[in-house]
Amino acid sequence: MSGSGNAAGPDRLVRRLGVGDAVVIGLGSMIGAGVFAAFGPAAAAAGAGLIIGLVIAAVIAYCNATASAQLAAAYPTSGGTYVYGRERLGHRWGFVAGWGFVVGKTASCAAMALTFAAYAVPGPWWVQRIVAVLGVVGLAALNYRGVTRTAQATRILVACTLTTLAVLVAGIWLGGHASPDRVGGWDALTTGGAYGILQAAGLLFFAFAGYARVATLGEEVRDPARTIPRAIPLALAITVVVYLVVGLSALFAAGPELLARSAAPLAATVQAAGVGELAPLVRVGGALASLGALLALIAGVGRTTLAMARNRDLPGWLAAVHPRYRIPHHAEIAVAAVVCVLVLTTDVRGVIGFSSFGVLVYYAIANASAFTQPAGQRRWPRALNVLGVTGCVVLVAALPWTSVVAGVVMFGLGLAGRAVVLHRRA
């Protein structure tokens, strides 16, 4: 199933993305998800220990990124670990991965839409919900015009986000209010205990999971065997550096308690740092970053939905590819509709934990799939796959119990539904 040709039939997507585009889409999927949303729940779980959690999440994310890159080079088609699980472990494991990704990342879309609204409209909650829905509809319409439009828009949004974060960090340290004393010394790093730190790592993993968006777009990447293994680790490395710098700056400026209380933690950070005049810029940057993540997320979920529909693991009408724009238009419309419902009925912190559950299961299967690849397809040692599986399982167990229960129910419903469908076909 490997290959990198550009030929496309009426039901196939077109290879239009190079290394730069792929890196930008990965950055757009990550930067924004973590910096502007996940630090709050992580601080509530571990206090200043969120920094340790961030490092743990980054290590596990690296294991997952290398596994995804290695698999995507061998299977350059839409669907990501859904396809890899089917090819390497069997159809049932592929379904579990695909179901976890589609449901978990649909929840991520809702989290990003709500984060966008929290930064863009610091007004009544009902106004924020309406603005979030409008954002989802607008980006779904943009995605409908084709993946090159998605890459171009993401490039602009990522540039705006990185500029905003650079100004934010400079303002924090030049404002004179940032100090390690706000963290409380070295002992404060462990006040949340091992469980709190691992829970923070699981919640912050939500912030890293966008690197594999490149893999889910594998059918639209030029020379995937070369492009994907370069783009995924590069996008992850840039994101880890940005997260560490911003995370430490926010802790030194605001302290873990203020971060834990705020729905827009970086906006609260600039106020605490004595540079409140930067608050409008941070709100604009947070809104743009969330839009960039949401844009890439909708594209990634749509492609996995397309792959599952092609194999009849989801309704067949979701496999339609637009004859002009060459995108899975039915899948993306369905995803946008579900996200709008979630935006109107959920909150950011709840969907972050739920999303992390589904996506950690997805990457555990990715690592297990990569472990089975033969020597000719391997680019990284199998030890990373073992560490990745172990890390994903540990972080799943450490998530808030409500997220664990919701995740187990979600997978149970998916597998039960699939069993019914297979029984009817038989």
N, C-alpha and C positions, 0 to 999 in steps of 0.2 A: 504493500500500500504506500510505499515511499515513492518520492519523486517530486519534482519541482517544476514541471512543465506549466506553460501558461494557457494551454488549450482549455476551453470551457464549453460544456454543453449547455442546453437551456436550463438545466436544473443545477448547474455548478456555479460557484463564485469565481471571481477573477483575481489573479495575483497582481496587486498594485502597490504593495507596501514594501519599502526598503528598510535597512537597519535603522536609519534615523527615525522614520515613521514608527517603527515597532517600539523603539526605546521611548519615544514620546507618548505613545498610547499606554505603555506600562507605567510611566511616570504619572500620567493623567489619572490612571486607575488607583495609584497609591497615594500620591501627595494630595492631600485634601481629605481623604478618608481618615488618616491618622492624625495629622497635625491639627486639624480643625474639629475633630469629633471624639476620638478615642482616648485622649489624655484625661478627660473628665472621669469616665467610668474606671479607668485604670488607677487614677489617684484615689478614688473612693475605695478601691479594693486593697491597695498596697501602700498608700501614702507616697513618701519619697522613694519607696522601693519600686515604683513604676519604672525607674531607670534600669534596675536589674531585670525587671520583666521585659523591658524593651530589648535588652541584649539577648535574652533567652529567645524571644520571638524572632529576632533577627537571625539567630543561628539556625533555628528550625526553618525559617523562611528560606535561608540559603540552601539547606538540604532539599527542600521542596522545589526551589527554583532550578537547581541542577537536574533533578529528576525530570521536571517538566520540560526543560530544554533538551535533554537527551532523548526523551520520548517524542517530542514534537519534531525533531530532526528526522526520526525514523517514520513517523506517521503524520505527514504534513497536510492534515485536513481539518475541517471544522469539528469542534466537539471536545477538544482537550482530553482530560482524563476519562471522560465517558468512552471515547474511542480507545484510549490506551488500555483501560480496564477490560474492555471487550476483547481486544486483541491478545493481551498477555495473561489475563486471569479468568476470562469467561464472561458470558453475557450478563449474568446476575451481578457480578461485581461492577461491570460497566454501568449497569442501571443504577446501582447504589451511588456510584460517583456522580453520574449525571443528575440524578434526582437531588442529591445533596447540593450540587452546584446551582442548579436552576432555582431551587427553593431558597437556599442560603443567600445567593447573590441577588435574588429578587428582593429579599429583606434588606440587603446592602443598598440596593437602589432606593428603597424607602428611607433608609438612614441618611443617605446623601441628599435626598430631596428635602428632608426635614432640617438637616444641617444648613443647607442653602437658605432655607426660609428663616432659620434662627439668626443667621448673620445678616441677611438682607433686610428683614422686617422685624426689628425688636419690639413689635407691638403685640396685640392680643393673639392668643393661640389660634383662634379660628381664622384670623387673617393669614397667619403663617401657613396654616394648612391649605388655604386656597392658593397662596403663592407657590407652595410646594407642588401642588397639582399642575398649575400652569407651567412650572419648570419642566416637569416630566413630559407633558404634552408637547412643549416646544422642542425639547431635545429629541423626542421620538420622531417628530417631523423632520428634524435635521438629519438624523440617522437614516431616515427613509430615502434621502437623496443619494446615498451611496457611501462606501467606506472611505473614499478619498476625502469627502467633505468632513467625515468624522475626524480623520487624522489632521486635517488643516485646522479645524476648530480646536482640537485638543492641543495642538502646538501653541496656539495663541493663549489658551487658558493656562497651560503650564508655565509659559513665560511670565504671565501676569502673577501667578501664584509665587514663583520663586523670587520675583522682584519684591513682592509684598513681604515675604518671610525674611528676606535680607534686610529690608528697612526695619521690620519688627525687631529683629535681633540687635541691629545697630542701635535702635532707639532704647531698647531695654538696658544695654550696657552703658550707653552714653547718658542715660537719665539719672544714673547715680543711686537708684533705689535697689538695684539687684544685689543680693548678698547671699553667700552660702548659709548664713545664719537663719534664713527663712526656712531652710530645709531641716535644720535641727541637728546637724553633725552626722557622723558616720553611723551612730546607733539608730538614727531615724530610718535608715535604709531597710532595716529588718523589723520595723514595728508592725508591719502587716503580717509577719510570719511567712513561712514557706508557702502555705496555701494561698495567702493574699498575693504574694509575688507571682505564683503560677497562674492565679486567676487574672492578674493584670497582664501577664504574658499572653494568655488566651484571648483577652479582649483586644490587646494591641496587635495580635496577629491579624485581626480584621483589617488593620491598617496596611499590612504588607501584601495581602493576598492578590493585589492587582497585577503582580508581575506576570502571572500566567495568562493574563488577557491576551498576550501575544500568541500563546499556544492555541487558545480557542479561536484565534483568527488565522490559524495555520494555512487554511485554504486560500487566503488572500495575501500571503507573504511571498515575495520573490525570493528564489533560491533558499527555501526554508532550512535545508540542511546546514547552511552557513549562517543565515541571518538570525534564526531563533536562538541558537546557543550563544551567540554574541550579545543579542539584545536583552535577553532576560537577566543574566547576571549583572550587566551594566546598569540597567534600570534599577535593580535592587540595591546595588552598591551606592548609587547616587542618593536613593531614598533613605538608606540607613544613616548616612552622614547628615542629611538634612534633619531627620527625626532626632538624632542625638543632640545636635546643636540647638534646635528649637526646644526640645524637651528640657534640657538642662537650663536654658535661659528662662523658660516659663517657671520652673521650680524655684530658681533663685530670685525671680521677681515677684511671684505671687504666693508661693508655698503650696503644699499639696492640699490643704483644706479648702482654699479658695478655688483651686482647679476642680476639686471634687464637687463643689456646689454649683458650678456654672454650666449652663447649656452651650455657651459660647466661650470656652476657656481662654482662648487667645485674646479675645476682646477684653475679658476681665484682667488678663495679664498686663496689658498696656496701661490700664487704669492704675493697677497696683504699682507699676514701675514708675509712675509719675509722668508718663508721656501720653496722657489721655487724648492729646491732639492727634495721635496716630489711630485712635479708635475707628474713625470712619474709613481709613485706609484698610485696617485689618478686617473690618466688616465686608468691605468690597472684595478684598482678597479671599476671605473665607467663602463668600458666596461664589466667586469665580472658581475657586478650587473644587468646591463641592459640585458645581456644574460640570467641570472637567471629569471628575470621577464618575458622576452619573452618566455622562455621555458615553464613556468607555464601557461602563458596566452594562448599559442597555445593549450595546453592540455585542459584548461577550455572552450575555445570557441568551440573546437571540440566536447566536451561532450554535450554542450547545443544544438549545431547544430544536433547532433545525436538524442537528445530527441525530437526536433521539427520535424525532418524527420520521426521519428517513428509515430508521430501523424499526418503526412501529412501536417504540416504547412510549411515544406520545401520539396524540391524534395526527393522522396523516396530513391534514390540511395545513398543519404548522410547517410542513416541509417546502411550501411554495417559495420560489425565488422570483423576485420581480423581473419581468422581461427586459426592462430598460435600465433600472438602477442596480440590478444584480445583488440585491440584499434579501434576506429572509423576511419579507414584509409582514406576512401573517404572524410569524413568531414575535416580531418586535412590537406589533400592535397589541398582541395578547399580553406580552410582558408589561407594556406601558399601562394597560388597563388594570392588571393586578397590582402594580405598584401604586397606582392612584388610590385603590381601595385601602392598601396598607397605610398610605400617608394619612388617610382620613380616620384611621382606627387605632394606630399604634404610637409609641414614643421612641425616641432615638436610642435610649439605653437598652430597652427591651430588644429591639431588632438587632443591635450590635451583637449581643450575646447569642441570639438565635442564629444569626448569620455565621458567627465564628464556629458554632457547632457543625453546621452543614459543610462549611469549607474545610475545616480540619479533617473531617472524615474523607472528603474529596482528596485532600493531599496525602492522607495516609495510604489511600489506594494508589495514588500516583507513585509514591515511593515503593510500594510493594510491586507495582508493575515494572518500574525501572530496575528493580532487583533481579527480575527474571530475564532481562535483555541479554543476548549473547555478547561475547567479547567484541565482535565486529561493530556493534552498535554502541558500545560503552564509551563515555568520555570522562566519567568521574568514578571513583571507587565505590564498591557496594556498601562500604561502611557508612557512607553518607545516607544511603537509603535506609539502613537499619536505624540510624540515629533519627532520621526524619519520621519513620513510622512510630518509633517509641515516643518522640516528642509530641507528635500530633495526638496520640492516645492520652498521654499525661495531661496535656492542655485541655482536651475535651472533658476529662474527669474533673478538672479544677474550675470549670466555668460555673457561674451561678446556677443553683439547683433548678431554678425556673427555666433557664435556657436548656439545661440537660433534659428535663422532662419534656419540654416542647420539642426538642430535637428528636428524642426517641419516638415520640408520638408521630412526628412528621415522617420519619423513615418507616415506621410501622405501617402507616397509611399507604405510603408509596409502594412498599413491597406487597401489601395485601391487594392493592388495586391491580398491580402487575400480575399477581397470581390469578386473580379472577379473569383478567383479559386472556391470559395464556390458556386457562382452562376452557374458556368459551371457544377459542380458536381450535383447540384440540378436539 
